[in-house]
Amino acid sequence: MAAWDLSVTVEDLGPDAPPIVISVTSDLHIGRVILDVVQKTQLQRDWSDHALWWEQKQQWLLRTAWTLEKCGIHADAKLVLTPQHKPLQLGLPNGVTVRLCACFSRAVFHTVVEICKVLNIRHPEELSLLRPVEVKKKKKDKDHVQNIYDLTDVSLTSDSIPCLYNGMPVHFTDSPKAEDIYKMLSMCQPSPSPEALAKMYRPASIVDKTHIHTRWLDSSRTLMQQGVQQDDTLWLRFKYNTFYDLEPKYDAVRLTQLYEQARWAILLEDIDCTEEEMMLFGALQYHISKLAQSESQNRVSGIEDLDCALQSLELKLEGDKSGTTDMIENMTAPELNDYLKIFRPKRLTLKGYKQYWFKFKDTSISYYKNQEERFGEPIQQLNLKGSDVSPDVNVAGQKFCIKLLIPAPEGMNELYLRCEDEQQYSQWMAACRLGSKGLTLADSSFQREKKSIQSFLSMQRSNSGDQSAQTSENINTFSLLSPRYQKKYKAKQLTPRILDSYQNVARLSMTEAILKFLQIWQALPDFGISYFMVRFKGSRKDEVLGIANNRLIRIDLGVGDVVKTWRYSNMRQWNVNWDIRQVAIEFDGNINMAFGCVTADCKIVHEYIGGYIFMSTRGRDRSDTLNEELFHKLTGGHEVL
């Protein structure tokens, strides 16, 4: 077989070094090509992490047993011998930037798994990498140098669950510098200054929010294939808003980074909340910041450790009671009966709330004209399974409403239930939440859900009797609230309100405060929705598609109203036409819809849907081993096939 010359650029020789030319034949293996190139360099070093990168095809040649002919390589091929692991600057949710070695030769999903192992973050499938928002720097900021913390020398242990030494993973105990970095990763950062907050990018509209999610990297392709180079900066963020198996003992970094991401979503107005909720968020931030700065405390004390273990055991035992729950549900389930007020919002109407006698049984709500007619036919029966339940509460104004979006063939029917007091609200809200999940009042989680709601309401309640305690506190309110409230009120108006809420959370430990913050964040109506600009099939205008962990939402761009909602539980299949970049989805009842993406690649939308379906397959009865193959099958599309 005829020999021919092949040019290979060796990155280790420097950017100005000429390529190395070797004589090859088409039946030569990739491994032999690498060996011949290495011998010609005459450099004594470890080459085990190096591989060939084919520039024209934008692909790695990792199958060293394949021949040049099988790979399709000819004399005009531009090959580069380069390390597979290279330094990458990673911006974390808490604003800290770390420099670590990341894999550039395998799919981004695997790269994130390796990064999370270094940072000691469990369940890496919930996170991904995205390109940072480009912010134009002013002349004053040019001299500002950001601290970058180096973790390139951290060596990993082989354990799936890292061994802890003094509450810290073993691979962070090699040096005092690494220990300091771990403390920075696992401890909450101080509240930002108002000036720093004002400079940060904030989405001004739902259109701005659609642009944020176009920056996610493709999980099925490598960093090199997506144009990422050595020492480039990327952001690591929680992408899928469904957080599985949070255990404070093992999740110090995960909880802290999740809290920081939630905090910035609130401060930068990426998610809306009521005024009372914002004051509670501000109080929790203030409390967490005080605890983080007050002492060099152990992250999890012995008592907290025990509490966390007991809580985890309780959850696991409840997860194993599915058979018992099924038996209970087959019996007569408890009911709720009471007078409530109902309101169906319609355009061009001034009608208010109207009182009826309501009955909650199984997963349905029925209402009657009055109590005496409760044994006859109801005016209407509403099945809550698959519905969206969100609070509409103002404790100070004694407003306790439940907003329901109930699935219907033509979309979602919206209605409000109004309760008389906190007690009635907590019962019916807990019942509605269980009903939306397909659970009855016989389920063991009903009482826990009710107590959680009551606890949340008590935190928003005013503590007028504790004014003496409030006067001694001095806080920077503008670092704890979003700019909207900074413009609306003065500091002297905000301080007593935040301190009022603070009295309700002042006794919480660090872990309890973070978990409470995350719990309230996840209860917000708009929590976890990623927005994309799309054009639905048959429509002539752009609309917004919201993707949540359990549903797809069609939003009218003109008025911002929800037009229709589809649940994943009703989804039969979804397909992507990669030629015209169109996503088509089929639901139960012969309901079909299709759309093309306007600003983002349809691969990102396809990956979101597949990713959330993958998250729903996780369970306590399954192995803790991450099924990477299944994730790529659900999210990779035609590239996997």
Disulfide bonds with the S-S distance in Angstrom:
none
